[in-house]
Amino acid sequence: MLTCEVSLFPLETLNSDEIINQAVQALKETGIKHETGNISTYLYSDSPEEIWNGLKTIYREAEKAGAEFSMVINLSNNT
């Protein structure tokens, strides 16, 4: 089982909550098992490809917003 903690930090924008919520909504639509916390979202899968696809989904959605952002990712194969 792989676990991934990802935090999205939109920079220099007043719409950071909206950007984060849109990214989380796009992730929900993929069906990837995840939990959303206060600062991070946690992805779970036996498939590395599914984790990468989830990260790409978050990245692409944040990129659509047009603001600069930072994504902090912690990936572990230890459950």
CYANA upper distance limits for C-alpha pairs under 8 A (distance plus 0.5 A):
  1 MET  CA     44 TYR  CA      7.52
  1 MET  CA     45 SER  CA      6.19
  1 MET  CA     46 ASP  CA      4.98
  1 MET  CA     47 SER  CA      8.20
  1 MET  CA     77 ASN  CA      6.54
  1 MET  CA     78 ASN  CA      7.59
  1 MET  CA     79 THR  CA      6.85
  2 LEU  CA     44 TYR  CA      6.28
  2 LEU  CA     45 SER  CA      5.86
  2 LEU  CA     46 ASP  CA      6.23
  2 LEU  CA     47 SER  CA      7.83
  2 LEU  CA     48 PRO  CA      7.54
  2 LEU  CA     51 ILE  CA      8.32
  2 LEU  CA     75 LEU  CA      7.81
  2 LEU  CA     76 SER  CA      6.26
  2 LEU  CA     77 ASN  CA      4.97
  2 LEU  CA     78 ASN  CA      7.27
  2 LEU  CA     79 THR  CA      7.47
  3 THR  CA     42 TYR  CA      7.38
  3 THR  CA     43 LEU  CA      6.17
  3 THR  CA     44 TYR  CA      5.22
  3 THR  CA     45 SER  CA      7.24
  3 THR  CA     75 LEU  CA      6.45
  3 THR  CA     76 SER  CA      5.80
  3 THR  CA     77 ASN  CA      6.84
  3 THR  CA     78 ASN  CA      7.94
  3 THR  CA     79 THR  CA      7.37
  4 CYS  CA     42 TYR  CA      6.00
  4 CYS  CA     43 LEU  CA      5.52
  4 CYS  CA     44 TYR  CA      7.06
  4 CYS  CA     51 ILE  CA      7.80
  4 CYS  CA     73 ILE  CA      7.40
  4 CYS  CA     74 ASN  CA      6.06
  4 CYS  CA     75 LEU  CA      4.87
  4 CYS  CA     76 SER  CA      6.71
  5 GLU  CA     40 SER  CA      6.71
  5 GLU  CA     41 THR  CA      6.24
  5 GLU  CA     42 TYR  CA      5.03
  5 GLU  CA     43 LEU  CA      6.98
  5 GLU  CA     73 ILE  CA      6.22
  5 GLU  CA     74 ASN  CA      5.55
  5 GLU  CA     75 LEU  CA      6.97
  6 VAL  CA     40 SER  CA      5.97
  6 VAL  CA     41 THR  CA      5.88
  6 VAL  CA     42 TYR  CA      6.91
  6 VAL  CA     43 LEU  CA      8.47
  6 VAL  CA     55 LEU  CA      8.38
  6 VAL  CA     71 MET  CA      7.25
  6 VAL  CA     72 VAL  CA      6.09
  6 VAL  CA     73 ILE  CA      5.02
  6 VAL  CA     74 ASN  CA      6.93
  7 SER  CA     39 ILE  CA      6.83
  7 SER  CA     40 SER  CA      5.08
  7 SER  CA     41 THR  CA      6.91
  7 SER  CA     71 MET  CA      6.08
  7 SER  CA     72 VAL  CA      5.63
  7 SER  CA     73 ILE  CA      7.11
  8 LEU  CA     20 ILE  CA      7.17
  8 LEU  CA     40 SER  CA      8.05
  8 LEU  CA     69 PHE  CA      7.56
  8 LEU  CA     70 SER  CA      6.46
  8 LEU  CA     71 MET  CA      5.11
  8 LEU  CA     72 VAL  CA      7.11
  9 PHE  CA     16 SER  CA      7.91
  9 PHE  CA     20 ILE  CA      8.38
  9 PHE  CA     69 PHE  CA      5.92
  9 PHE  CA     70 SER  CA      5.52
  9 PHE  CA     71 MET  CA      6.69
 10 PRO  CA     16 SER  CA      5.86
 10 PRO  CA     19 ILE  CA      7.74
 10 PRO  CA     20 ILE  CA      8.24
 10 PRO  CA     62 ALA  CA      8.32
 10 PRO  CA     67 ALA  CA      7.13
 10 PRO  CA     68 GLU  CA      6.54
 10 PRO  CA     69 PHE  CA      4.56
 10 PRO  CA     70 SER  CA      6.83
 11 LEU  CA     16 SER  CA      8.07
 11 LEU  CA     67 ALA  CA      7.20
 11 LEU  CA     68 GLU  CA      5.82
 11 LEU  CA     69 PHE  CA      5.51
 11 LEU  CA     70 SER  CA      7.80
 12 GLU  CA     67 ALA  CA      7.91
 12 GLU  CA     68 GLU  CA      7.75
 13 THR  CA     67 ALA  CA      7.27
 15 ASN  CA     19 ILE  CA      6.76
 16 SER  CA     20 ILE  CA      6.67
 17 ASP  CA     21 ASN  CA      6.53
 18 GLU  CA     22 GLN  CA      6.58
 19 ILE  CA     23 ALA  CA      6.78
 19 ILE  CA     61 GLU  CA      8.25
 19 ILE  CA     62 ALA  CA      6.50
 19 ILE  CA     65 ALA  CA      7.05
 20 ILE  CA     24 VAL  CA      6.72
 20 ILE  CA     62 ALA  CA      7.76
 21 ASN  CA     25 GLN  CA      6.57
 22 GLN  CA     26 ALA  CA      6.67
 22 GLN  CA     61 GLU  CA      7.32
 22 GLN  CA     62 ALA  CA      8.26
 23 ALA  CA     27 LEU  CA      6.77
 23 ALA  CA     57 THR  CA      7.77
 23 ALA  CA     58 ILE  CA      5.42
 23 ALA  CA     59 TYR  CA      8.17
 23 ALA  CA     61 GLU  CA      5.68
 23 ALA  CA     62 ALA  CA      6.62
 24 VAL  CA     28 LYS  CA      6.73
 24 VAL  CA     36 THR  CA      8.50
 24 VAL  CA     58 ILE  CA      7.44
 25 GLN  CA     29 GLU  CA      6.93
 26 ALA  CA     30 THR  CA      7.32
 26 ALA  CA     57 THR  CA      7.16
 26 ALA  CA     58 ILE  CA      7.57
 26 ALA  CA     61 GLU  CA      7.58
 27 LEU  CA     31 GLY  CA      7.73
 27 LEU  CA     32 ILE  CA      7.51
 27 LEU  CA     54 GLY  CA      6.67
 27 LEU  CA     57 THR  CA      6.68
 27 LEU  CA     58 ILE  CA      6.96
 28 LYS  CA     32 ILE  CA      7.35
 28 LYS  CA     34 HIS  CA      8.45
 30 THR  CA     54 GLY  CA      7.94
 32 ILE  CA     43 LEU  CA      7.63
 32 ILE  CA     44 TYR  CA      7.92
 32 ILE  CA     45 SER  CA      8.04
 32 ILE  CA     50 GLU  CA      7.52
 32 ILE  CA     51 ILE  CA      8.36
 32 ILE  CA     54 GLY  CA      7.37
 33 LYS  CA     43 LEU  CA      6.44
 33 LYS  CA     44 TYR  CA      5.98
 33 LYS  CA     45 SER  CA      7.34
 34 HIS  CA     41 THR  CA      7.39
 34 HIS  CA     42 TYR  CA      5.80
 34 HIS  CA     43 LEU  CA      4.83
 34 HIS  CA     44 TYR  CA      6.45
 35 GLU  CA     41 THR  CA      6.22
 35 GLU  CA     42 TYR  CA      5.66
 35 GLU  CA     43 LEU  CA      7.23
 36 THR  CA     40 SER  CA      6.83
 36 THR  CA     41 THR  CA      4.83
 36 THR  CA     42 TYR  CA      6.80
 37 GLY  CA     41 THR  CA      6.16
 37 GLY  CA     42 TYR  CA      8.14
 43 LEU  CA     51 ILE  CA      7.20
 43 LEU  CA     54 GLY  CA      8.14
 44 TYR  CA     51 ILE  CA      7.71
 45 SER  CA     50 GLU  CA      7.17
 45 SER  CA     51 ILE  CA      7.03
 47 SER  CA     51 ILE  CA      7.22
 48 PRO  CA     52 TRP  CA      6.77
 49 GLU  CA     53 ASN  CA      6.51
 50 GLU  CA     54 GLY  CA      6.69
 51 ILE  CA     55 LEU  CA      6.81
 52 TRP  CA     56 LYS  CA      6.58
 53 ASN  CA     57 THR  CA      6.58
 54 GLY  CA     58 ILE  CA      6.90
 55 LEU  CA     59 TYR  CA      6.64
 56 LYS  CA     60 ARG  CA      6.45
 57 THR  CA     61 GLU  CA      6.64
 58 ILE  CA     62 ALA  CA      6.71
 59 TYR  CA     63 GLU  CA      6.54
 59 TYR  CA     71 MET  CA      8.34
 60 ARG  CA     64 LYS  CA      6.73
 61 GLU  CA     65 ALA  CA      7.46
 62 ALA  CA     66 GLY  CA      7.96
 62 ALA  CA     67 ALA  CA      8.15
 62 ALA  CA     69 PHE  CA      7.94
 63 GLU  CA     67 ALA  CA      7.47
 63 GLU  CA     68 GLU  CA      8.22
